[in-house]
Amino acid sequence: MAQQEDLLKKIIAHAKEYGFVFPSSDIYDGLSAVYDYGPNGVELKKNIRNYWWKAMVQMHENIVGLDAAIFMHPTIWKASGHVDAFSDPLIDNKDSKKRYRADVLVEDYLAKIEAKINKEVTKARKRFGESFDEKQFQETNPRVVANRQKMEEIKARLYPAMDRSDMAAIKQLIEDLGIADPVSGSKNWTDVRQFNLMFSTQMGSTADGASEIYLRPETAQGIFVNYLNVQKTSRMKIPFGIAQTGKAFRNEIVARQFIFRMREFEQMEMQFFVRPGTEMEWYKSWKEKRMNWHLSTGIPAEKFRFHDHDKLAHYANAATDIEFEFPMGFKELEGIHSRTNFDLSAHEKYSGKKLRYFDSEINESYVPYVIETSIGLDRMFLAILSNAYTEENLEGGTQRIVMKLPPFLAPYKIAVFPLTKKDGLPEKAREVMDNLKSDFMCFYEEKDTIGKRYRRHDAIGTPYCITVDHQTLEDNTVTLRERDSMKQERIPMNEISGIVAKSLTQNNQGL
Ligand code: GAP
């Protein structure tokens, strides 16, 4: 675990040093859980966003895009349940002055019991070897059975208390379990209280009678309230989807772990509108498609897993998370939810407008059911970055850090170097650059040795470096060096474009 946390620290430092991600307001010592994307970060982020957009909108004739405003009518957040229920239970430790999410303290306690069970299973597997029957062991080993039962008892107290918003019961549970502050070990807790995660501000001047409005905590509601506008103007027939990317804001209680949990972040969401009764088949289909999208980035399958929810939100009849193995362990990357007709029905009620769709195939009007796929762009960025970050020991005892990004996501595709700054080599290298830059993001560099320039581009993931030397002046050939293999080959200048373009091909199968 310490090694993994170490990896996260290295990634954070690397991201800052190489212009991927900076703490916001850095010269003022940062702003908690807010980050800025630097020149390389903004390119990588844009490429991930475009790749998602391509998979959702370009690859599906029945999905179209939307860019709704961040500010929305305040009643929308009443209808969606965010005003009343988008809150987390908060608790402070009186001694350490640290703040926690009360439910997370209990969930961490549950995770420790689960870890004990897993340890027993691993030990038993080693002892029994081939003949080990895990199911039987889980059902009969007294320690495992007792621990499972304990977990069930805790869950049976936690989740109903959360549903009832019974803060006193959650506090009692923390006390009964003897949960201590992970930092100080103190058990001196305040009461638990609800904390709404929405940021609010005023719209209009006070003289006009300013009204309180919210920064959207999810992009989805912009899609729901526009669904008929989009359906009519794009002549969509059910089943159809609306995709949107954009900023969302949440005043997270505990915001650690770099860009994993931020107070200002970006979501990429798609709502798929279906005929009631068909939602489970679409839910299954979107689960599969979204996993295929993740795998199409080239990240190994063992880094992903589904976590199907046992406990469903009041508006959902099925939900799963796609979890990714971040440096901090497996955590939610994307949510796929079958949201029934909850949101649209609530907006019908609160707006007084009909949000029905007339289905001419069955001659019926209804409020569509919705399957939602919702992924955090910043989390995907962290997944891509942490999978790509590689420390390599090279021959001769040196080391390099290389970002093994899929070429189509890399900030720059080509770096162009003249071998030296004289003899007309920079002019020739500029000619190469000018021929390529309208098709690819290219970077021109003439400072430092070629070796140092290679290292800098390894560190930001540039798949190809091209060196222009004296021979180029004679025969128009250049040296092409590939990032991962570090292989160099001499090729004619006019072949660069074809080679690079081929490496950018994406696998769109199954998307
Ligand atoms: N419309 C559904 C929705 O917003 P969610 O599970 O709350 O569902 C969806 O959020 C995704 O947004 C998450 O899977 C995660 O990737 C991302 N996300 C949520 N909160 C975030 C935060 N504070 N910082 C970064 N990403 C976040």
Residues whose N, C-alpha, C, O or C-beta is under 5 A from the ligand:
A	BS01	GAP	P217 E218 A220 R250 E252 I259 F260 R261 M262 F265 E332 L333 E334 G335 S374 I375 G376 D378 R379
